[in-house]
Amino acid sequence: MSQIIFLHGASSSGKSMIARALQHRIDEPFWHVSIDHLRDAGVLPLIRYRRGDFDWQSDRAKIFDGFHKSLAAYATAGNNLILEHILDTPRWAEELQVLFRPHDVLFVAVQCPVAVLVERERDRGDRPQGSAERDQATIHLDRRYDLEVNSVDDVDANVRAILQAWHSGLRRSEFSQTLA
């Protein structure tokens, strides 16, 4: 059974910053994985999607289906994961619960005030304006987490809280229910 620390939060909420700090401090090897890594590495032909050569809306489902299945494959092969993701499509949570069933998942909400999200999104410049605020308004609804952190708090304090929750072994999120 692999360990998965699932950081769930809106775009620009600070998931990457927490994930990098967590990976640096955690006492076992963990992969830091997100769809942004595929984007940044050039795996996805985003320039051609943006140019209109390909239709993102028609390809999005299969891209994320492959991403989700790859996460399960990494974990099944014995790799621990720090996953940063946004469950912005209704069926994704259920799909990932099934895919992650054999593994120990710590599901962490990364909260952030809307004003900070808006400012970070503007400063980043690589996201459609308003997407972070839309995410924040919907993605945490009806979610059950093991832990909630706020990214405006000290990164080290958030990492300590995540490590403490991870080491405790106590799981009560919607993902822990799949272990039964």
Secondary structure, 3 states (H helix, E strand, C coil): CCEEEEEEECCCCCHHHHHHHHHHHCCCCEEEECHHHHHHCCCCCHHHHHHCCCCHHHHHHHHHHHHHHHHHHHHHCCCEEEEEECCCCHHHHHHHHHHCCCCEEEEEEEECCHHHHHHHHHHHCCCCCCHHHHHHHHCCCCCCCCEEEECCCCHHHHHHHHHHHHHHCCCCCCCHHHHC
